[in-house]
Amino acid sequence: MQRSAIHGFTACLALVLGAQAFIGHPTPTPYPLSYPSYYGNRIYIPGDNPLTVEGAALGRRLFYEKRLSANSTISCASCHLQARAFTDGRRFSIGFDGTPTKRNAMSLANALWVRNFFWDGRAAGLETQAVTPLTDPHEMGQSLDSSAGKLRESDKQRGSGSYAGAFSAAFGSAQITPERIVRALAQFERTLISADAPYDRYLQGEYRFTPLEQQGYQLFFGGSSPGAAPSTDPTAAVRSLGCANCHGGPRTLTETYHNNGLDSVFADPGRQAVTGMAYDRGRFRVVTLRNIALTGPYMHDGRFATLPEVLDHYSEHIAGGPTLSPTLRDSAGRPVLLHLTDVEKKALLAFLNTLTDSTFITDPRFSDPKIN
């Protein structure tokens, strides 16, 4: 009897302590994801880092936190500006010490649907991706342990609105750790969903393309042979340029890697540096075209300042080579130049501009919390 009583008391005590812990640290609120059904549900949220309202809010603070850099002068947002769909408008971003990065900064829009990050896909997941810019000696240049220490030190100075409280709300305790920093950043970045462009309203039957936008849409997604020559007959069906082979679907993104004919010989090995396969030399990740009018300069090395330059590349300047994408070469391995007419270029630009989501680039949920 005495032994049973002890066990009963222990069980009750555990329930009481558990209840006290729950009261002190409420369970974080699941984040209410919202996106069109045509985006699909193949999203990537790791089981050990569920997306929550509190975690995303903390990640937003950290995204704009300059203390995460070695000299406290730059943040993640320094290279990923909301007004530019989370790119920075530079050919190469500038690190805390003034050193340029080796590749162009990629947009973070719709990262929820992406599994592998960077131009060569070397980072499996946003948690892994975040570590590189934070700790690279020429980007933010600071160890994660140092970053956690600086946040703890800042709490001593600011009192209310402390990071400890935000970490507690997001993760159940006030511990500020390297792992929690990258987890919170990843959660915020997964909320950066862009799905309210004119193109989305077109897909939902709420927007009608102009004739030029419609022609651009048909050129982009059309059904005829990608290598077909432009027709001089104004009544002929619009040809397909094969753009959707790489930028297909409503998200204009397929997580694949291609050599799109920028060079015959590549100084940057691209995907080959990750896989070690000769076939991957000069292949880089296909990026989303969402908000593409805002995210220049273009390509992994930012060589094209404008979208017309990009169109000129595919029209007249695709370089051959052994790893050139099959979608850009004929059966003999020769580059297929599109030879775009001036009207076709204008039509494509008109369609590409329908991918600009003005709501996304002004949404206060994604802005600097110190300002909003």
C-alpha positions as CSV (number, residue, x, y, z in Angstrom):
1,M,0.0,0.0,0.0
2,Q,2.7,2.4,1.0
3,R,4.6,1.7,-2.3
4,S,1.4,2.4,-4.3
5,A,0.8,5.6,-2.4
6,I,4.3,6.8,-3.2
7,H,3.8,6.0,-6.9
8,G,0.4,7.7,-6.9
9,F,1.9,10.9,-5.3
10,T,4.8,10.8,-7.8
11,A,2.4,10.6,-10.7
12,C,0.3,13.5,-9.4
13,L,3.4,15.6,-8.8
14,A,4.5,14.9,-12.4
15,L,1.1,16.1,-13.7
16,V,1.3,19.3,-11.6
17,L,4.8,20.1,-12.7
18,G,3.9,19.3,-16.3
19,A,0.9,21.7,-16.1
20,Q,3.1,24.4,-14.6
21,A,5.6,24.0,-17.4
22,F,2.8,24.2,-20.0
23,I,1.4,27.4,-18.3
24,G,4.9,28.9,-18.3
25,H,5.7,27.9,-21.8
26,P,2.5,27.6,-24.0
27,T,2.7,25.4,-27.0
28,P,3.7,27.5,-30.1
29,T,0.8,28.2,-32.5
30,P,0.9,26.4,-35.8
31,Y,1.5,28.9,-38.6
32,P,-1.5,29.2,-40.9
33,L,0.0,28.6,-44.3
34,S,-2.1,30.1,-47.2
35,Y,-1.4,29.5,-50.9
36,P,-3.3,28.6,-54.0
37,S,-4.2,25.0,-54.5
38,Y,-2.4,25.0,-57.9
39,Y,0.9,25.5,-56.1
40,G,0.7,21.9,-54.8
41,N,1.5,20.5,-51.4
42,R,5.0,19.2,-52.0
43,I,6.3,21.5,-49.4
44,Y,9.4,21.0,-47.2
45,I,9.1,21.4,-43.4
46,P,11.4,19.2,-41.4
47,G,9.8,17.3,-38.6
48,D,12.1,18.7,-36.0
49,N,11.3,22.3,-37.0
50,P,7.6,22.7,-37.4
51,L,6.4,26.1,-38.7
52,T,4.8,28.2,-35.9
53,V,3.6,31.8,-35.5
54,E,6.1,32.4,-32.7
55,G,9.0,30.8,-34.5
56,A,8.4,32.8,-37.7
57,A,8.1,36.0,-35.7
58,L,11.4,35.3,-34.0
59,G,12.9,34.4,-37.4
60,R,11.7,37.7,-38.8
61,R,13.5,39.6,-36.0
62,L,16.7,37.7,-36.6
63,F,16.5,38.2,-40.4
64,Y,16.8,41.9,-39.8
65,E,19.2,41.6,-36.9
66,K,22.7,43.2,-37.6
67,R,24.2,41.7,-34.5
68,L,24.4,38.4,-36.4
69,S,27.3,39.9,-38.4
70,A,30.9,40.2,-37.1
71,N,30.9,44.0,-37.0
72,S,27.1,44.4,-36.5
73,T,26.7,46.3,-39.8
74,I,24.7,43.9,-42.0
75,S,21.9,41.4,-41.6
76,C,20.3,38.7,-43.8
77,A,18.1,41.5,-45.2
78,S,21.1,43.4,-46.4
79,C,21.4,41.0,-49.3
80,H,17.7,40.1,-49.5
81,L,15.6,43.2,-49.8
82,Q,11.8,42.8,-49.6
83,A,11.3,45.5,-52.3
84,R,13.4,43.4,-54.7
85,A,11.6,40.2,-53.9
86,F,14.4,39.4,-51.4
87,T,17.3,40.0,-53.7
88,D,19.6,43.0,-53.6
89,G,20.0,44.4,-57.1
90,R,23.8,43.8,-57.1
91,R,25.7,41.5,-59.4
92,F,27.5,40.2,-56.2
93,S,26.5,41.0,-52.7
94,I,28.9,42.7,-50.3
95,G,29.9,41.1,-47.1
96,F,30.6,42.8,-43.7
97,D,34.2,43.4,-44.7
98,G,33.5,44.8,-48.1
99,T,34.3,41.5,-50.0
100,P,31.9,40.6,-52.8
101,T,30.3,37.2,-52.8
102,K,31.1,34.7,-55.5
103,R,27.6,34.3,-56.9
104,N,24.5,36.4,-57.3
105,A,22.0,36.5,-54.4
106,M,18.9,34.4,-55.1
107,S,15.3,35.3,-54.3
108,L,13.8,33.7,-51.2
109,A,10.3,33.8,-52.6
110,N,8.5,30.5,-52.3
111,A,11.4,28.7,-50.7
112,L,8.7,26.5,-49.0
113,W,8.7,24.3,-52.1
114,V,12.5,24.1,-52.5
115,R,14.5,21.2,-51.1
116,N,18.1,22.2,-52.0
117,F,19.6,25.7,-51.9
118,F,22.2,27.8,-53.5
119,W,23.0,27.9,-57.2
120,D,24.7,24.5,-57.0
121,G,22.1,22.9,-54.6
122,R,24.7,22.1,-52.0
123,A,22.5,22.9,-48.9
124,A,19.7,20.4,-48.1
125,G,17.1,22.6,-46.4
126,L,16.8,26.2,-45.2
127,E,18.3,25.3,-41.9
128,T,21.5,24.2,-43.6
129,Q,21.4,27.1,-46.0
130,A,21.3,29.7,-43.3
131,V,24.6,28.6,-41.7
132,T,26.7,29.5,-44.8
133,P,26.0,33.3,-45.0
134,L,26.0,33.6,-41.2
135,T,29.4,32.1,-40.8
136,D,31.2,32.7,-44.1
137,P,34.3,34.7,-43.3
138,H,33.5,37.3,-46.0
139,E,29.7,37.4,-45.7
140,M,28.4,37.9,-42.1
141,G,31.6,36.5,-40.7
142,Q,30.6,35.3,-37.3
143,S,30.3,31.9,-35.6
144,L,26.9,30.9,-34.5
145,D,28.1,30.7,-30.9
146,S,29.2,34.3,-31.1
147,S,25.9,35.3,-32.6
148,A,24.0,33.6,-29.7
149,G,26.3,35.3,-27.2
150,K,25.7,38.7,-28.7
151,L,21.9,38.2,-28.6
152,R,22.2,37.2,-24.9
153,E,24.3,40.3,-24.2
154,S,21.8,42.5,-26.0
155,D,19.1,41.3,-23.6
156,K,21.0,42.7,-20.7
157,Q,20.9,46.1,-22.3
158,R,17.4,46.3,-23.7
159,G,15.3,44.8,-20.8
160,S,11.8,44.6,-22.2
161,G,11.3,43.0,-25.6
162,S,14.1,40.7,-25.0
163,Y,15.2,37.9,-27.2
164,A,14.9,35.4,-24.3
165,G,11.2,35.9,-24.3
166,A,10.9,35.4,-28.0
167,F,13.0,32.2,-27.9
168,S,10.9,31.0,-25.0
169,A,7.7,31.6,-27.0
170,A,9.1,29.9,-30.1
171,F,10.9,27.0,-28.5
172,G,9.6,26.5,-25.0
173,S,12.6,27.8,-23.1
174,A,14.6,31.0,-23.0
175,Q,17.8,29.4,-24.2
176,I,19.4,31.3,-27.1
177,T,21.3,28.7,-29.1
178,P,22.9,28.4,-32.5
179,E,20.6,25.7,-33.6
180,R,17.5,27.8,-32.6
181,I,18.8,30.8,-34.5
182,V,19.0,28.9,-37.8
183,R,15.7,27.1,-37.1
184,A,13.9,30.4,-36.5
185,L,15.4,32.0,-39.7
186,A,14.3,29.0,-41.7
187,Q,10.8,29.2,-40.3
188,F,10.4,32.9,-41.3
189,E,11.8,32.2,-44.8
190,R,9.2,29.5,-45.3
191,T,6.5,32.1,-44.9
192,L,7.8,34.2,-47.8
193,I,5.0,33.1,-50.2
194,S,4.5,35.1,-53.4
195,A,1.2,34.1,-55.0
196,D,-0.8,37.3,-55.7
197,A,0.6,38.5,-59.0
198,P,-1.7,39.4,-62.0
199,Y,-0.7,35.9,-63.4
200,D,-2.3,34.4,-60.3
201,R,-5.5,36.4,-60.8
202,Y,-5.4,35.2,-64.4
203,L,-5.2,31.6,-63.2
204,Q,-8.1,32.2,-60.9
205,G,-10.3,33.8,-63.6
206,E,-10.1,37.3,-62.1
207,Y,-7.7,38.9,-64.7
208,R,-7.7,39.1,-68.4
209,F,-4.4,39.3,-70.2
210,T,-3.8,42.1,-72.7
211,P,-3.2,40.8,-76.2
212,L,0.5,41.3,-75.8
213,E,0.5,39.5,-72.4
214,Q,-1.5,36.7,-74.0
215,Q,1.0,36.3,-76.8
216,G,3.8,36.2,-74.3
217,Y,2.0,33.6,-72.2
218,Q,1.5,31.4,-75.3
219,L,5.2,31.8,-76.3
220,F,6.2,30.8,-72.9
221,F,3.9,27.8,-72.4
222,G,2.8,27.1,-76.0
223,G,2.6,23.7,-77.6
224,S,4.5,23.8,-80.9
225,S,8.1,22.8,-81.3
226,P,10.6,24.9,-79.3
227,G,12.9,25.1,-82.3
228,A,10.2,26.3,-84.7
229,A,11.0,29.5,-86.7
230,P,9.0,32.6,-86.1
231,S,6.1,32.8,-88.5
232,T,5.6,35.8,-90.8
233,D,1.9,35.0,-91.0
234,P,0.0,37.2,-88.5
235,T,-2.9,34.6,-88.4
236,A,-0.6,31.7,-87.6
237,A,-0.6,30.1,-84.1
238,V,1.9,31.5,-81.7
239,R,4.9,29.2,-81.5
240,S,6.3,27.8,-78.3
241,L,9.8,28.8,-77.1
242,G,10.1,26.0,-74.6
243,C,10.5,28.3,-71.6
244,A,8.3,26.0,-69.6
245,N,10.6,23.1,-70.0
246,C,12.6,24.6,-67.1
247,H,10.3,27.2,-65.7
248,G,7.1,25.1,-65.8
249,G,4.0,25.2,-63.7
250,P,2.3,28.0,-61.9
251,R,5.3,28.6,-59.6
252,T,7.5,28.8,-62.8
253,L,10.0,26.6,-61.0
254,T,11.3,23.1,-61.4
255,E,14.0,22.1,-59.0
256,T,16.5,21.0,-61.6
257,Y,20.0,22.1,-62.8
258,H,20.8,23.2,-66.3
259,N,23.7,24.5,-68.4
260,N,21.8,27.3,-70.3
261,G,24.6,28.1,-72.7
262,L,26.2,31.1,-71.0
263,D,29.7,29.8,-71.8
264,S,31.4,27.0,-73.7
265,V,34.0,26.7,-70.9
266,F,32.9,27.4,-67.4
267,A,35.3,28.9,-64.8
268,D,32.6,28.2,-62.1
269,P,31.9,24.4,-62.1
270,G,28.4,24.9,-60.8
271,R,26.7,21.7,-59.8
272,Q,29.8,19.6,-60.6
273,A,31.4,20.9,-57.4
274,V,28.7,19.1,-55.4
275,T,28.3,15.9,-57.4
276,G,31.8,15.5,-58.9
277,M,30.1,14.4,-62.2
278,A,31.6,15.8,-65.4
279,Y,28.0,16.1,-66.8
280,D,27.2,18.7,-64.1
281,R,29.9,21.2,-65.1
282,G,28.3,24.6,-65.8
283,R,24.9,23.4,-64.6
284,F,23.1,25.7,-62.1
285,R,19.8,25.6,-60.3
286,V,16.7,26.8,-62.2
287,V,15.4,29.8,-60.3
288,T,11.7,30.8,-60.1
289,L,10.6,33.5,-62.4
290,R,8.2,34.9,-59.9
291,N,8.9,38.7,-59.5
292,I,11.6,38.3,-62.2
293,A,11.3,42.0,-63.2
294,L,12.5,42.9,-59.7
295,T,15.3,40.5,-59.2
296,G,18.0,41.6,-61.7
297,P,20.8,41.3,-62.4
298,Y,20.4,37.8,-63.8
299,M,22.2,34.4,-63.9
300,H,24.5,32.9,-61.2
301,D,27.1,35.6,-61.9
302,G,24.7,38.5,-62.5
303,R,26.1,39.1,-66.0
304,F,22.9,40.3,-67.5
305,A,21.7,43.6,-66.0
306,T,18.2,43.6,-67.7
307,L,15.6,41.2,-68.9
308,P,16.0,42.3,-72.5
309,E,19.7,41.1,-72.2
310,V,18.4,37.7,-71.0
311,L,16.1,37.4,-74.0
312,D,18.9,38.4,-76.3
313,H,21.0,35.6,-74.9
314,Y,18.4,32.9,-75.7
315,S,17.7,34.5,-79.0
316,E,21.2,34.8,-80.4
317,H,23.9,33.8,-78.0
318,I,23.5,30.3,-76.6
319,A,27.0,28.8,-76.4
320,G,27.5,25.1,-77.2
321,G,29.3,22.6,-75.1
322,P,29.1,19.0,-73.9
323,T,26.8,19.8,-71.0
324,L,24.4,22.1,-72.7
325,S,20.9,21.5,-71.6
326,P,19.0,19.0,-73.9
327,T,16.2,21.6,-74.1
328,L,18.6,24.1,-75.8
329,R,20.2,21.8,-78.4
330,D,19.1,19.9,-81.4
331,S,19.6,16.2,-82.1
332,A,23.1,16.9,-83.3
333,G,24.0,18.7,-80.1
334,R,24.0,22.2,-81.7
335,P,22.6,25.1,-79.8
336,V,19.0,26.0,-80.8
337,L,18.8,29.8,-81.1
338,L,15.3,31.2,-80.8
339,H,15.8,34.2,-83.1
340,L,13.1,36.2,-81.4
341,T,11.4,39.0,-83.3
342,D,11.0,42.4,-81.7
343,V,7.3,41.7,-81.2
344,E,8.0,38.4,-79.5
345,K,10.5,40.0,-77.1
346,K,7.9,42.7,-76.2
347,A,5.3,40.0,-75.7
348,L,7.5,37.9,-73.4
349,L,8.5,40.9,-71.4
350,A,4.8,41.8,-71.0
351,F,4.0,38.3,-69.7
352,L,7.0,38.2,-67.4
353,N,5.8,41.5,-65.8
354,T,2.5,39.8,-64.9
355,L,4.6,37.7,-62.5
356,T,5.3,40.7,-60.3
357,D,3.5,40.4,-56.9
358,S,3.2,43.9,-55.5
359,T,1.4,42.5,-52.4
360,F,4.4,40.4,-51.6
361,I,7.0,43.2,-51.8
362,T,5.0,45.4,-49.5
363,D,3.5,42.9,-47.1
364,P,4.2,44.2,-43.5
365,R,4.5,40.6,-42.2
366,F,7.8,40.3,-44.1
367,S,9.2,43.8,-43.3
368,D,11.7,44.9,-40.7
369,P,9.8,44.7,-37.4
370,K,11.7,47.6,-36.0
371,I,10.1,49.8,-38.7
372,N,6.7,48.1,-38.8
